[in-house]
Amino acid sequence: MTNKILLSTLVASSLLLSASATAEDATGTANFNLVYPLTVTEATALEFGDVSIVADGNCGVDFAGGTTGTICVSGGATQAAGVFTVTGANGSVNVSVSGANSSVDGVVFTPSVANASETISGNTASINVAGNLAITAADATAGTHALSYTLSVTY
């Protein structure tokens, strides 16, 4: 009887030892990057004001909202540089503008930014957009027109 109990104890101990010998723990890694998401909002539309179509020419709006070109009409509608507000993490961001556009007959629009890199400080930045209109008078039609462009901002 003692042998039987001893044998039962030995078998039970073997089973426990063999079961625990096959179990193992491992530690995994979870990676992530906490960021402030970028938001880009147009605060002021790029405004050329009144532009003459009497003759071929160019009308440009600079980054401060001033105009250059022989066909910009002074005293007409107010001109303004485009202004975008960017919010995100403090530091440098890459900036580009696209949308050279000729969807209005007789007009070629080309937007531009001053720098390919801007700095976000206090979690906000202001980016000005300038532009140029090249007018072919014979193909242009008088009236109010709007063209679109895209400002891209990336970390």
CNS distance restraints for C-alpha pairs under 8 A (distance, minus, plus):
assign (resid   1 and name CA) (resid   5 and name CA) 6.29 0.50 0.50
assign (resid   2 and name CA) (resid   6 and name CA) 5.98 0.50 0.50
assign (resid   3 and name CA) (resid   7 and name CA) 5.89 0.50 0.50
assign (resid   4 and name CA) (resid   8 and name CA) 6.05 0.50 0.50
assign (resid   5 and name CA) (resid   9 and name CA) 6.03 0.50 0.50
assign (resid   6 and name CA) (resid  10 and name CA) 6.07 0.50 0.50
assign (resid   7 and name CA) (resid  11 and name CA) 6.11 0.50 0.50
assign (resid   8 and name CA) (resid  12 and name CA) 6.08 0.50 0.50
assign (resid   9 and name CA) (resid  13 and name CA) 6.01 0.50 0.50
assign (resid  10 and name CA) (resid  14 and name CA) 6.11 0.50 0.50
assign (resid  11 and name CA) (resid  15 and name CA) 6.26 0.50 0.50
assign (resid  12 and name CA) (resid  16 and name CA) 6.28 0.50 0.50
assign (resid  13 and name CA) (resid  17 and name CA) 6.07 0.50 0.50
assign (resid  14 and name CA) (resid  18 and name CA) 5.95 0.50 0.50
assign (resid  15 and name CA) (resid  19 and name CA) 6.03 0.50 0.50
assign (resid  16 and name CA) (resid  20 and name CA) 6.23 0.50 0.50
assign (resid  17 and name CA) (resid  21 and name CA) 6.05 0.50 0.50
assign (resid  18 and name CA) (resid  22 and name CA) 6.72 0.50 0.50
assign (resid  19 and name CA) (resid  23 and name CA) 7.07 0.50 0.50
assign (resid  35 and name CA) (resid  89 and name CA) 6.85 0.50 0.50
assign (resid  36 and name CA) (resid  88 and name CA) 4.99 0.50 0.50
assign (resid  36 and name CA) (resid  89 and name CA) 5.17 0.50 0.50
assign (resid  37 and name CA) (resid  87 and name CA) 7.85 0.50 0.50
assign (resid  37 and name CA) (resid  88 and name CA) 5.73 0.50 0.50
assign (resid  37 and name CA) (resid  89 and name CA) 7.67 0.50 0.50
assign (resid  38 and name CA) (resid  86 and name CA) 6.87 0.50 0.50
assign (resid  38 and name CA) (resid  87 and name CA) 5.63 0.50 0.50
assign (resid  38 and name CA) (resid  88 and name CA) 4.68 0.50 0.50
assign (resid  38 and name CA) (resid  89 and name CA) 7.72 0.50 0.50
assign (resid  38 and name CA) (resid 153 and name CA) 7.81 0.50 0.50
assign (resid  38 and name CA) (resid 154 and name CA) 7.69 0.50 0.50
assign (resid  39 and name CA) (resid  85 and name CA) 8.00 0.50 0.50
assign (resid  39 and name CA) (resid  86 and name CA) 5.60 0.50 0.50
assign (resid  39 and name CA) (resid  87 and name CA) 5.29 0.50 0.50
assign (resid  39 and name CA) (resid  88 and name CA) 6.76 0.50 0.50
assign (resid  40 and name CA) (resid  84 and name CA) 6.55 0.50 0.50
assign (resid  40 and name CA) (resid  85 and name CA) 5.78 0.50 0.50
assign (resid  40 and name CA) (resid  86 and name CA) 4.61 0.50 0.50
assign (resid  40 and name CA) (resid  87 and name CA) 6.75 0.50 0.50
assign (resid  40 and name CA) (resid 153 and name CA) 7.58 0.50 0.50
assign (resid  41 and name CA) (resid  84 and name CA) 5.44 0.50 0.50
assign (resid  41 and name CA) (resid  85 and name CA) 5.27 0.50 0.50
assign (resid  41 and name CA) (resid  86 and name CA) 6.57 0.50 0.50
assign (resid  42 and name CA) (resid  82 and name CA) 7.62 0.50 0.50
assign (resid  42 and name CA) (resid  83 and name CA) 6.10 0.50 0.50
assign (resid  42 and name CA) (resid  84 and name CA) 4.38 0.50 0.50
assign (resid  42 and name CA) (resid  85 and name CA) 6.40 0.50 0.50
assign (resid  43 and name CA) (resid  82 and name CA) 7.68 0.50 0.50
assign (resid  43 and name CA) (resid  83 and name CA) 5.40 0.50 0.50
assign (resid  43 and name CA) (resid  84 and name CA) 5.20 0.50 0.50
assign (resid  43 and name CA) (resid  85 and name CA) 6.26 0.50 0.50
assign (resid  44 and name CA) (resid  80 and name CA) 7.74 0.50 0.50
assign (resid  44 and name CA) (resid  81 and name CA) 7.44 0.50 0.50
assign (resid  44 and name CA) (resid  82 and name CA) 5.25 0.50 0.50
assign (resid  44 and name CA) (resid  83 and name CA) 4.86 0.50 0.50
assign (resid  44 and name CA) (resid  84 and name CA) 6.90 0.50 0.50
assign (resid  45 and name CA) (resid  80 and name CA) 7.37 0.50 0.50
assign (resid  45 and name CA) (resid  81 and name CA) 7.17 0.50 0.50
assign (resid  45 and name CA) (resid  82 and name CA) 4.80 0.50 0.50
assign (resid  45 and name CA) (resid  83 and name CA) 6.73 0.50 0.50
assign (resid  46 and name CA) (resid  79 and name CA) 7.71 0.50 0.50
assign (resid  46 and name CA) (resid  80 and name CA) 5.65 0.50 0.50
assign (resid  46 and name CA) (resid  81 and name CA) 4.87 0.50 0.50
assign (resid  46 and name CA) (resid  82 and name CA) 3.82 0.50 0.50
assign (resid  46 and name CA) (resid  83 and name CA) 7.40 0.50 0.50
assign (resid  46 and name CA) (resid 129 and name CA) 7.10 0.50 0.50
assign (resid  46 and name CA) (resid 130 and name CA) 7.21 0.50 0.50
assign (resid  46 and name CA) (resid 131 and name CA) 7.70 0.50 0.50
assign (resid  47 and name CA) (resid  61 and name CA) 7.79 0.50 0.50
assign (resid  47 and name CA) (resid  78 and name CA) 7.24 0.50 0.50
assign (resid  47 and name CA) (resid  79 and name CA) 4.89 0.50 0.50
assign (resid  47 and name CA) (resid  80 and name CA) 4.87 0.50 0.50
assign (resid  47 and name CA) (resid  81 and name CA) 6.48 0.50 0.50
assign (resid  47 and name CA) (resid  82 and name CA) 7.17 0.50 0.50
assign (resid  48 and name CA) (resid  59 and name CA) 7.54 0.50 0.50
assign (resid  48 and name CA) (resid  60 and name CA) 7.37 0.50 0.50
assign (resid  48 and name CA) (resid  61 and name CA) 6.40 0.50 0.50
assign (resid  48 and name CA) (resid  67 and name CA) 7.88 0.50 0.50
assign (resid  48 and name CA) (resid  72 and name CA) 7.75 0.50 0.50
assign (resid  48 and name CA) (resid  77 and name CA) 7.90 0.50 0.50
assign (resid  48 and name CA) (resid  78 and name CA) 7.49 0.50 0.50
assign (resid  48 and name CA) (resid  79 and name CA) 4.93 0.50 0.50
assign (resid  48 and name CA) (resid  80 and name CA) 6.78 0.50 0.50
assign (resid  49 and name CA) (resid  72 and name CA) 7.79 0.50 0.50
assign (resid  49 and name CA) (resid  73 and name CA) 7.58 0.50 0.50
assign (resid  49 and name CA) (resid  76 and name CA) 6.22 0.50 0.50
assign (resid  49 and name CA) (resid  77 and name CA) 4.30 0.50 0.50
assign (resid  49 and name CA) (resid  78 and name CA) 5.29 0.50 0.50
assign (resid  49 and name CA) (resid  79 and name CA) 4.93 0.50 0.50
assign (resid  50 and name CA) (resid  72 and name CA) 6.45 0.50 0.50
assign (resid  50 and name CA) (resid  73 and name CA) 5.36 0.50 0.50
assign (resid  50 and name CA) (resid  74 and name CA) 7.75 0.50 0.50
assign (resid  50 and name CA) (resid  76 and name CA) 5.27 0.50 0.50
assign (resid  50 and name CA) (resid  77 and name CA) 5.55 0.50 0.50
assign (resid  51 and name CA) (resid  59 and name CA) 6.99 0.50 0.50
assign (resid  51 and name CA) (resid  71 and name CA) 5.68 0.50 0.50
assign (resid  51 and name CA) (resid  72 and name CA) 4.82 0.50 0.50
assign (resid  51 and name CA) (resid  73 and name CA) 5.49 0.50 0.50
assign (resid  52 and name CA) (resid  71 and name CA) 5.03 0.50 0.50
assign (resid  52 and name CA) (resid  72 and name CA) 6.39 0.50 0.50
assign (resid  52 and name CA) (resid  73 and name CA) 6.37 0.50 0.50
assign (resid  53 and name CA) (resid  71 and name CA) 7.32 0.50 0.50
assign (resid  53 and name CA) (resid 135 and name CA) 7.01 0.50 0.50
assign (resid  53 and name CA) (resid 136 and name CA) 7.61 0.50 0.50
assign (resid  53 and name CA) (resid 137 and name CA) 4.87 0.50 0.50
assign (resid  53 and name CA) (resid 140 and name CA) 6.74 0.50 0.50
assign (resid  53 and name CA) (resid 141 and name CA) 7.91 0.50 0.50
assign (resid  53 and name CA) (resid 142 and name CA) 7.34 0.50 0.50
assign (resid  54 and name CA) (resid 137 and name CA) 6.08 0.50 0.50
assign (resid  55 and name CA) (resid  71 and name CA) 7.62 0.50 0.50
assign (resid  55 and name CA) (resid 136 and name CA) 7.34 0.50 0.50
assign (resid  55 and name CA) (resid 137 and name CA) 5.21 0.50 0.50
assign (resid  55 and name CA) (resid 138 and name CA) 7.96 0.50 0.50
assign (resid  56 and name CA) (resid  71 and name CA) 7.87 0.50 0.50
assign (resid  56 and name CA) (resid 134 and name CA) 7.72 0.50 0.50
assign (resid  56 and name CA) (resid 135 and name CA) 5.38 0.50 0.50
assign (resid  56 and name CA) (resid 136 and name CA) 4.78 0.50 0.50
assign (resid  56 and name CA) (resid 137 and name CA) 4.97 0.50 0.50
assign (resid  56 and name CA) (resid 138 and name CA) 7.92 0.50 0.50
assign (resid  57 and name CA) (resid  69 and name CA) 7.23 0.50 0.50
assign (resid  57 and name CA) (resid  70 and name CA) 6.35 0.50 0.50
assign (resid  57 and name CA) (resid  71 and name CA) 5.87 0.50 0.50
assign (resid  57 and name CA) (resid 134 and name CA) 5.91 0.50 0.50
assign (resid  57 and name CA) (resid 135 and name CA) 5.39 0.50 0.50
assign (resid  57 and name CA) (resid 136 and name CA) 7.00 0.50 0.50
assign (resid  58 and name CA) (resid  69 and name CA) 5.21 0.50 0.50
assign (resid  58 and name CA) (resid  70 and name CA) 6.42 0.50 0.50
assign (resid  58 and name CA) (resid  71 and name CA) 6.01 0.50 0.50
assign (resid  58 and name CA) (resid  72 and name CA) 7.61 0.50 0.50
assign (resid  58 and name CA) (resid 132 and name CA) 6.81 0.50 0.50
assign (resid  58 and name CA) (resid 133 and name CA) 5.50 0.50 0.50
assign (resid  58 and name CA) (resid 134 and name CA) 4.52 0.50 0.50
assign (resid  58 and name CA) (resid 135 and name CA) 6.07 0.50 0.50
assign (resid  59 and name CA) (resid  67 and name CA) 6.90 0.50 0.50
assign (resid  59 and name CA) (resid  68 and name CA) 5.86 0.50 0.50
assign (resid  59 and name CA) (resid  69 and name CA) 4.50 0.50 0.50
assign (resid  59 and name CA) (resid  70 and name CA) 6.70 0.50 0.50
assign (resid  59 and name CA) (resid  71 and name CA) 5.66 0.50 0.50
assign (resid  59 and name CA) (resid  72 and name CA) 5.10 0.50 0.50
assign (resid  59 and name CA) (resid 132 and name CA) 5.74 0.50 0.50
assign (resid  59 and name CA) (resid 133 and name CA) 5.22 0.50 0.50
assign (resid  59 and name CA) (resid 134 and name CA) 6.72 0.50 0.50
assign (resid  60 and name CA) (resid  67 and name CA) 5.38 0.50 0.50
assign (resid  60 and name CA) (resid  68 and name CA) 5.07 0.50 0.50
assign (resid  60 and name CA) (resid  69 and name CA) 6.07 0.50 0.50
assign (resid  60 and name CA) (resid  72 and name CA) 7.66 0.50 0.50
assign (resid  60 and name CA) (resid 130 and name CA) 7.55 0.50 0.50
assign (resid  60 and name CA) (resid 131 and name CA) 5.67 0.50 0.50
assign (resid  60 and name CA) (resid 132 and name CA) 4.16 0.50 0.50
assign (resid  60 and name CA) (resid 133 and name CA) 6.19 0.50 0.50
assign (resid  61 and name CA) (resid  65 and name CA) 5.59 0.50 0.50
assign (resid  61 and name CA) (resid  66 and name CA) 5.52 0.50 0.50
assign (resid  61 and name CA) (resid  67 and name CA) 4.53 0.50 0.50
assign (resid  61 and name CA) (resid  68 and name CA) 6.53 0.50 0.50
assign (resid  61 and name CA) (resid  79 and name CA) 7.23 0.50 0.50
assign (resid  61 and name CA) (resid  80 and name CA) 7.03 0.50 0.50
assign (resid  61 and name CA) (resid  81 and name CA) 6.25 0.50 0.50
assign (resid  61 and name CA) (resid 130 and name CA) 5.43 0.50 0.50
assign (resid  61 and name CA) (resid 131 and name CA) 5.43 0.50 0.50
assign (resid  61 and name CA) (resid 132 and name CA) 6.41 0.50 0.50
assign (resid  62 and name CA) (resid  66 and name CA) 5.35 0.50 0.50
assign (resid  62 and name CA) (resid  67 and name CA) 6.23 0.50 0.50
assign (resid  62 and name CA) (resid  68 and name CA) 7.74 0.50 0.50
assign (resid  62 and name CA) (resid  81 and name CA) 6.39 0.50 0.50
assign (resid  62 and name CA) (resid 129 and name CA) 7.80 0.50 0.50
assign (resid  62 and name CA) (resid 130 and name CA) 4.83 0.50 0.50
assign (resid  62 and name CA) (resid 131 and name CA) 6.77 0.50 0.50
assign (resid  63 and name CA) (resid  81 and name CA) 5.46 0.50 0.50
assign (resid  63 and name CA) (resid  82 and name CA) 7.78 0.50 0.50
assign (resid  63 and name CA) (resid 113 and name CA) 7.85 0.50 0.50
assign (resid  63 and name CA) (resid 114 and name CA) 7.35 0.50 0.50
assign (resid  63 and name CA) (resid 128 and name CA) 5.64 0.50 0.50
assign (resid  63 and name CA) (resid 129 and name CA) 5.89 0.50 0.50
assign (resid  63 and name CA) (resid 130 and name CA) 4.95 0.50 0.50
assign (resid  64 and name CA) (resid  80 and name CA) 7.42 0.50 0.50
assign (resid  64 and name CA) (resid  81 and name CA) 6.00 0.50 0.50
assign (resid  64 and name CA) (resid 128 and name CA) 7.76 0.50 0.50
assign (resid  65 and name CA) (resid  79 and name CA) 6.05 0.50 0.50
assign (resid  65 and name CA) (resid  80 and name CA) 4.21 0.50 0.50
assign (resid  65 and name CA) (resid  81 and name CA) 4.32 0.50 0.50
assign (resid  65 and name CA) (resid 130 and name CA) 7.67 0.50 0.50
assign (resid  66 and name CA) (resid  79 and name CA) 7.08 0.50 0.50
assign (resid  66 and name CA) (resid  80 and name CA) 7.19 0.50 0.50
assign (resid  66 and name CA) (resid  81 and name CA) 7.77 0.50 0.50
assign (resid  67 and name CA) (resid  72 and name CA) 6.95 0.50 0.50
assign (resid  67 and name CA) (resid  79 and name CA) 7.33 0.50 0.50
assign (resid  68 and name CA) (resid  72 and name CA) 6.97 0.50 0.50
assign (resid  81 and name CA) (resid 128 and name CA) 6.26 0.50 0.50
assign (resid  81 and name CA) (resid 129 and name CA) 5.75 0.50 0.50
assign (resid  81 and name CA) (resid 130 and name CA) 5.52 0.50 0.50
assign (resid  81 and name CA) (resid 131 and name CA) 7.95 0.50 0.50
assign (resid  82 and name CA) (resid 128 and name CA) 5.46 0.50 0.50
assign (resid  82 and name CA) (resid 129 and name CA) 4.66 0.50 0.50
assign (resid  82 and name CA) (resid 130 and name CA) 6.46 0.50 0.50
assign (resid  83 and name CA) (resid 126 and name CA) 6.70 0.50 0.50
assign (resid  83 and name CA) (resid 127 and name CA) 5.65 0.50 0.50
assign (resid  83 and name CA) (resid 128 and name CA) 4.50 0.50 0.50
assign (resid  83 and name CA) (resid 129 and name CA) 6.13 0.50 0.50
assign (resid  84 and name CA) (resid 126 and name CA) 5.72 0.50 0.50
assign (resid  84 and name CA) (resid 127 and name CA) 5.16 0.50 0.50
assign (resid  84 and name CA) (resid 128 and name CA) 6.42 0.50 0.50
assign (resid  84 and name CA) (resid 129 and name CA) 7.93 0.50 0.50
assign (resid  85 and name CA) (resid 124 and name CA) 7.01 0.50 0.50
assign (resid  85 and name CA) (resid 125 and name CA) 5.88 0.50 0.50
assign (resid  85 and name CA) (resid 126 and name CA) 4.76 0.50 0.50
assign (resid  85 and name CA) (resid 127 and name CA) 6.50 0.50 0.50
assign (resid  86 and name CA) (resid 120 and name CA) 7.72 0.50 0.50
assign (resid  86 and name CA) (resid 124 and name CA) 5.52 0.50 0.50
assign (resid  86 and name CA) (resid 125 and name CA) 5.09 0.50 0.50
assign (resid  86 and name CA) (resid 126 and name CA) 6.20 0.50 0.50
assign (resid  86 and name CA) (resid 127 and name CA) 7.52 0.50 0.50
assign (resid  87 and name CA) (resid 120 and name CA) 7.40 0.50 0.50
assign (resid  87 and name CA) (resid 123 and name CA) 5.44 0.50 0.50
assign (resid  87 and name CA) (resid 124 and name CA) 4.36 0.50 0.50
assign (resid  87 and name CA) (resid 125 and name CA) 6.46 0.50 0.50
assign (resid  88 and name CA) (resid 120 and name CA) 7.02 0.50 0.50
assign (resid  88 and name CA) (resid 123 and name CA) 5.12 0.50 0.50
assign (resid  88 and name CA) (resid 124 and name CA) 6.33 0.50 0.50
assign (resid  89 and name CA) (resid 120 and name CA) 6.80 0.50 0.50
assign (resid  89 and name CA) (resid 121 and name CA) 7.97 0.50 0.50
assign (resid  89 and name CA) (resid 123 and name CA) 5.37 0.50 0.50
assign (resid  90 and name CA) (resid 119 and name CA) 7.22 0.50 0.50
assign (resid  90 and name CA) (resid 120 and name CA) 4.75 0.50 0.50
assign (resid  90 and name CA) (resid 121 and name CA) 5.02 0.50 0.50
assign (resid  90 and name CA) (resid 122 and name CA) 6.39 0.50 0.50
assign (resid  90 and name CA) (resid 123 and name CA) 5.24 0.50 0.50
assign (resid  90 and name CA) (resid 124 and name CA) 7.62 0.50 0.50
assign (resid  91 and name CA) (resid 119 and name CA) 5.36 0.50 0.50
assign (resid  91 and name CA) (resid 120 and name CA) 5.16 0.50 0.50
assign (resid  91 and name CA) (resid 121 and name CA) 6.71 0.50 0.50
assign (resid  92 and name CA) (resid 117 and name CA) 6.53 0.50 0.50
assign (resid  92 and name CA) (resid 118 and name CA) 5.68 0.50 0.50
assign (resid  92 and name CA) (resid 119 and name CA) 4.46 0.50 0.50
assign (resid  92 and name CA) (resid 120 and name CA) 6.19 0.50 0.50
assign (resid  92 and name CA) (resid 155 and name CA) 6.94 0.50 0.50
assign (resid  93 and name CA) (resid 117 and name CA) 5.59 0.50 0.50
assign (resid  93 and name CA) (resid 118 and name CA) 5.47 0.50 0.50
assign (resid  93 and name CA) (resid 119 and name CA) 6.21 0.50 0.50
assign (resid  93 and name CA) (resid 120 and name CA) 7.25 0.50 0.50
assign (resid  93 and name CA) (resid 153 and name CA) 6.45 0.50 0.50
assign (resid  93 and name CA) (resid 154 and name CA) 5.56 0.50 0.50
assign (resid  93 and name CA) (resid 155 and name CA) 4.71 0.50 0.50
assign (resid  94 and name CA) (resid 116 and name CA) 5.75 0.50 0.50
assign (resid  94 and name CA) (resid 117 and name CA) 4.56 0.50 0.50
assign (resid  94 and name CA) (resid 118 and name CA) 6.55 0.50 0.50
assign (resid  94 and name CA) (resid 152 and name CA) 7.95 0.50 0.50
assign (resid  94 and name CA) (resid 153 and name CA) 5.57 0.50 0.50
assign (resid  94 and name CA) (resid 154 and name CA) 5.19 0.50 0.50
assign (resid  94 and name CA) (resid 155 and name CA) 6.21 0.50 0.50
assign (resid  95 and name CA) (resid 113 and name CA) 7.72 0.50 0.50
assign (resid  95 and name CA) (resid 115 and name CA) 7.15 0.50 0.50
assign (resid  95 and name CA) (resid 116 and name CA) 4.90 0.50 0.50
assign (resid  95 and name CA) (resid 117 and name CA) 5.50 0.50 0.50
assign (resid  95 and name CA) (resid 118 and name CA) 6.86 0.50 0.50
assign (resid  95 and name CA) (resid 151 and name CA) 7.20 0.50 0.50
assign (resid  95 and name CA) (resid 152 and name CA) 5.72 0.50 0.50
assign (resid  95 and name CA) (resid 153 and name CA) 4.73 0.50 0.50
assign (resid  95 and name CA) (resid 154 and name CA) 6.78 0.50 0.50
assign (resid  96 and name CA) (resid 112 and name CA) 7.99 0.50 0.50
assign (resid  96 and name CA) (resid 113 and name CA) 6.84 0.50 0.50
assign (resid  96 and name CA) (resid 116 and name CA) 6.09 0.50 0.50
assign (resid  96 and name CA) (resid 151 and name CA) 5.90 0.50 0.50
assign (resid  96 and name CA) (resid 152 and name CA) 5.23 0.50 0.50
assign (resid  96 and name CA) (resid 153 and name CA) 6.73 0.50 0.50
assign (resid  97 and name CA) (resid 111 and name CA) 6.73 0.50 0.50
assign (resid  97 and name CA) (resid 112 and name CA) 6.10 0.50 0.50
assign (resid  97 and name CA) (resid 113 and name CA) 6.58 0.50 0.50
assign (resid  97 and name CA) (resid 149 and name CA) 7.15 0.50 0.50
assign (resid  97 and name CA) (resid 150 and name CA) 5.58 0.50 0.50
assign (resid  97 and name CA) (resid 151 and name CA) 4.47 0.50 0.50
assign (resid  97 and name CA) (resid 152 and name CA) 6.05 0.50 0.50
assign (resid  98 and name CA) (resid 111 and name CA) 7.03 0.50 0.50
assign (resid  98 and name CA) (resid 112 and name CA) 7.99 0.50 0.50
assign (resid  98 and name CA) (resid 149 and name CA) 5.81 0.50 0.50
assign (resid  98 and name CA) (resid 150 and name CA) 5.25 0.50 0.50
assign (resid  98 and name CA) (resid 151 and name CA) 6.61 0.50 0.50
assign (resid  98 and name CA) (resid 152 and name CA) 7.99 0.50 0.50
assign (resid  99 and name CA) (resid 110 and name CA) 7.06 0.50 0.50
assign (resid  99 and name CA) (resid 111 and name CA) 6.99 0.50 0.50
assign (resid  99 and name CA) (resid 148 and name CA) 6.68 0.50 0.50
assign (resid  99 and name CA) (resid 149 and name CA) 4.23 0.50 0.50
assign (resid  99 and name CA) (resid 150 and name CA) 6.00 0.50 0.50
assign (resid 100 and name CA) (resid 108 and name CA) 7.19 0.50 0.50
assign (resid 100 and name CA) (resid 109 and name CA) 5.45 0.50 0.50
assign (resid 100 and name CA) (resid 110 and name CA) 4.51 0.50 0.50
assign (resid 100 and name CA) (resid 111 and name CA) 6.46 0.50 0.50
assign (resid 100 and name CA) (resid 149 and name CA) 7.16 0.50 0.50
assign (resid 101 and name CA) (resid 108 and name CA) 5.79 0.50 0.50
assign (resid 101 and name CA) (resid 109 and name CA) 5.05 0.50 0.50
assign (resid 101 and name CA) (resid 110 and name CA) 6.67 0.50 0.50
assign (resid 101 and name CA) (resid 147 and name CA) 6.93 0.50 0.50
assign (resid 101 and name CA) (resid 148 and name CA) 7.51 0.50 0.50
assign (resid 101 and name CA) (resid 149 and name CA) 7.73 0.50 0.50
assign (resid 102 and name CA) (resid 106 and name CA) 7.65 0.50 0.50
assign (resid 102 and name CA) (resid 107 and name CA) 5.69 0.50 0.50
assign (resid 102 and name CA) (resid 108 and name CA) 4.51 0.50 0.50
assign (resid 102 and name CA) (resid 109 and name CA) 6.23 0.50 0.50
assign (resid 103 and name CA) (resid 107 and name CA) 7.60 0.50 0.50
assign (resid 103 and name CA) (resid 108 and name CA) 7.87 0.50 0.50
assign (resid 103 and name CA) (resid 147 and name CA) 7.58 0.50 0.50
assign (resid 104 and name CA) (resid 108 and name CA) 7.62 0.50 0.50
assign (resid 104 and name CA) (resid 140 and name CA) 7.69 0.50 0.50
assign (resid 104 and name CA) (resid 145 and name CA) 7.58 0.50 0.50
assign (resid 104 and name CA) (resid 147 and name CA) 7.79 0.50 0.50
assign (resid 105 and name CA) (resid 139 and name CA) 5.80 0.50 0.50
assign (resid 105 and name CA) (resid 140 and name CA) 5.43 0.50 0.50
assign (resid 105 and name CA) (resid 141 and name CA) 7.25 0.50 0.50
assign (resid 106 and name CA) (resid 135 and name CA) 5.57 0.50 0.50
assign (resid 106 and name CA) (resid 136 and name CA) 4.70 0.50 0.50
assign (resid 106 and name CA) (resid 137 and name CA) 6.45 0.50 0.50
assign (resid 106 and name CA) (resid 138 and name CA) 7.18 0.50 0.50
assign (resid 106 and name CA) (resid 139 and name CA) 4.35 0.50 0.50
assign (resid 106 and name CA) (resid 140 and name CA) 4.18 0.50 0.50
assign (resid 106 and name CA) (resid 141 and name CA) 7.60 0.50 0.50
assign (resid 107 and name CA) (resid 133 and name CA) 6.41 0.50 0.50
assign (resid 107 and name CA) (resid 134 and name CA) 5.68 0.50 0.50
assign (resid 107 and name CA) (resid 135 and name CA) 4.77 0.50 0.50
assign (resid 107 and name CA) (resid 136 and name CA) 6.42 0.50 0.50
assign (resid 107 and name CA) (resid 140 and name CA) 6.61 0.50 0.50
assign (resid 108 and name CA) (resid 133 and name CA) 5.63 0.50 0.50
assign (resid 108 and name CA) (resid 134 and name CA) 5.08 0.50 0.50
assign (resid 108 and name CA) (resid 135 and name CA) 6.64 0.50 0.50
assign (resid 109 and name CA) (resid 131 and name CA) 7.07 0.50 0.50
assign (resid 109 and name CA) (resid 132 and name CA) 5.73 0.50 0.50
assign (resid 109 and name CA) (resid 133 and name CA) 4.69 0.50 0.50
assign (resid 109 and name CA) (resid 134 and name CA) 6.55 0.50 0.50
assign (resid 109 and name CA) (resid 147 and name CA) 7.64 0.50 0.50
assign (resid 110 and name CA) (resid 131 and name CA) 5.49 0.50 0.50
assign (resid 110 and name CA) (resid 132 and name CA) 5.25 0.50 0.50
assign (resid 110 and name CA) (resid 133 and name CA) 6.64 0.50 0.50
assign (resid 111 and name CA) (resid 129 and name CA) 6.75 0.50 0.50
assign (resid 111 and name CA) (resid 130 and name CA) 5.77 0.50 0.50
assign (resid 111 and name CA) (resid 131 and name CA) 4.09 0.50 0.50
assign (resid 111 and name CA) (resid 132 and name CA) 6.44 0.50 0.50
assign (resid 111 and name CA) (resid 149 and name CA) 7.25 0.50 0.50
assign (resid 112 and name CA) (resid 129 and name CA) 5.73 0.50 0.50
assign (resid 112 and name CA) (resid 130 and name CA) 5.25 0.50 0.50
assign (resid 112 and name CA) (resid 131 and name CA) 5.72 0.50 0.50
assign (resid 113 and name CA) (resid 127 and name CA) 7.77 0.50 0.50
assign (resid 113 and name CA) (resid 128 and name CA) 6.60 0.50 0.50
assign (resid 113 and name CA) (resid 129 and name CA) 5.04 0.50 0.50
assign (resid 113 and name CA) (resid 130 and name CA) 6.31 0.50 0.50
assign (resid 114 and name CA) (resid 128 and name CA) 7.54 0.50 0.50
assign (resid 114 and name CA) (resid 129 and name CA) 7.45 0.50 0.50
assign (resid 118 and name CA) (resid 125 and name CA) 7.78 0.50 0.50
assign (resid 118 and name CA) (resid 127 and name CA) 7.80 0.50 0.50
assign (resid 119 and name CA) (resid 125 and name CA) 6.77 0.50 0.50
assign (resid 120 and name CA) (resid 124 and name CA) 5.24 0.50 0.50
assign (resid 120 and name CA) (resid 125 and name CA) 4.88 0.50 0.50
assign (resid 121 and name CA) (resid 125 and name CA) 6.48 0.50 0.50
assign (resid 135 and name CA) (resid 140 and name CA) 7.06 0.50 0.50
assign (resid 136 and name CA) (resid 140 and name CA) 6.22 0.50 0.50
